[in-house]
């Protein structure tokens, strides 16, 4: 540390580790070709539960900061670094229906399915725990060759509708998910149960069979 001013060393040590982890994760997602956009983050103090401007936000910290998120999502590391340096506490939002889709299921069902997949020696793909939900990342059907099989996910157009779909949610085109290590409203971070490992994403219909069982 010779030659580094004490004040600078102090500032570096005082920087919260979770902020560095957030940017590191964002850049790792970009490196594997997953577009990223900034999300709101939950607030633990004050009259509001979410950093967004919406009064009474029904999904604190679990939605994009901007209504233009679909246009903003990018793998440009320079731009992503600039965004998170300006808003270091922003959560991480990954659009679906581009590189992957996501099956979003209640925690007990997700853990049960994951155990069965592991016992069968099958590949579950990336799997994340977001509080009381488990998210399975699968190959996307958002851009099929047969346009008759194209469909769009409207789950997240209005966060208030999420409570109306407590079972399986299939996030595809026009949707998004909150990605690790984003902080959830309850305070804990989203976390990978099976992180991305470079292998091809699994067939969504095969994973859906495991979840249906």
N, C-alpha and C positions, 0 to 999 in steps of 0.2 A: 504493500500500500504506500510505499515511498513516493513522495511527490504528489499525492492526491490530497487536496485540502480536507481538513477535518469536517468542515461544514458539508462538503459534498458527500463524504463517506457517511455522515449522519443521515442526510436526506435519503441516501440509497437504502440504508438499513431500515429506516422508518417507513419505507413504502410497503403497504400491505401485500403479503405474499399472494393473496387471492387475486389482486389486480394484475400482478405479473403473470399468474397462472391463466387468467382470462385471455390476455393478449397472446400468450404462448399457444393456447388452445385454438384461438381464432386462426393463427398463422398455420397451425398444423392442419386444420380443416381445409384451408385454402391450398395447402401443398398437395393434398390428395384430390383436389378438384371439386371440393364442396363449397358452393357459394355461401357467403355469410352476410348478415346484416345486423345492425345493432338493435337490441331490445331494451325496453324499459326495465327498471330494477325496483324491487320492493323497498319500501321505506319503513324503518323500525321506529321512527320518532315523528312527531308532528301529527296534524289532523288527517293527512292523506296516507293511503297504504301503498301508492304507486308513484313513481317518478313522472308519469305522464300527466297531461293537463286535464284528463277526464275526471270529473268529480264522481266519486263512488265507483271507480274502475272495478268491474266484476272479476278481473283476472290479473291482479297486481303482479307486475314484473314478468309476465308471461306472454307478451305480445310485442310486435315491432314498435320502434319509436316513431316511425314515419308511415303515413298511409301509402307512400310511394315505395314501400319495401321491396316489391317485386322488381322494380326497375333498379333499385339501389344495390341489391344483393350482388356480391362480387367475390372473385378470388384474387383481386389485385392487392398484393401484400402492402404496397406503399400506401394505398388508400385506407386499407383496414388498420394499419398501424396508426395513421393520422387520426382516424375515428376514435380508436380506443385510447389514444393519448389524450384526446380532448374530452372523452367521456369514459374514464377508466372503470367506472362501476357498471357500465352498460352490460346487460345480459347478452347472451349469444343466441341468435335466431338463425335457423337453417331452413330455407325454403324446401318444400317437398315437391315431387312431381318433375324434378329435373334430373338429378343423379340417382335419387332414391325416393321410395315411398316409406311411410312409417305406419306400422300397426301399433296403436296406443290402447293398452288394456289395463284393467284394474290390477293392482299389485299381486293379490293371491293367484289370479288366473295366469299372470305373466310369469311368476316364479314357478308355478306348477308346469307350465308349458316348457320353460327353459330346462327344468330338471328332466323332463321326458326327452327333449331334444339331445341333451348331453348323454343321457343313458343309452340312447340309440346310436351314439357316435356320429350324429349329424352336425352340420354347421349351422348355427343359429344366426350368423351374421352379427353385426354390432347390436348390442342391447344395452339400454340405459334405464336407470331408475330415476324417475322424477316424482319424488314424494310417494303418493299412493298409486302411481301409475308406472307401468313398465312399457318401454318403447322398443319395438323391433324394427330395425332398419333393413329394408329389402329392396331388391331391384325394382326400379320404377316401371309403371305401366302408363306413365303420363304422356309418353310420346309413341304410342303403338303405330306400327305400319298401317294397320287397319283403323282408319279414323272412326269407324262405327264403334270401336271399343274405347274411344276417348271419353273420359269423364272428368269432372272437376269436383273438388272438395270445397264445400261451402261452410265447413265447421267454424272457421275462424273469421268469417266476415263480421260476425257479431259475437264477441266473447260471451255475452249473456246466454248464448245457445249451448255452450259447452255443458252446463249442468243438465241439459235436457238429453244428453247422450252419454250416460254413465258407463255403458258397456264398451264394446269394441268401436274404436274410431279408426278409419283408414284415411290417413293424411296423404293426399296425392296432389295433383296440380291445383294451384291457387291456395295452398295451405302452407303451414310452417310448423316447426316444433322448437321448443326450448331445449338447447343442447348443454351438456356439461361443459364447464363447471358453473353454469349459471346458478344464481341464488334464488331459491323458491320463496314464496310468500311466508312460509313457516320458518324460514331462516336457514334451513339446511341447503346444501348445494345439490344440484342434479349430478349424478355420477354414472360412470360406465360400469356395467356388470361384465360386458364383453366389449372392449374397445375395438375400433376399426383396426384390422391387422393386415390390410393389403389384399386379402382374398376377395374374389368376386362376391357381390352381394347375393343372398339366396333368392330363389324364385318365390315371389309373394304368395302364390297359390299353395306352395308346399308348406310355408310357414303358417298360412291360414288354416291348413289342415291340422297342424299341431295345436293351434289356438282353439279350434273348434272342438277338439277332443277334450 
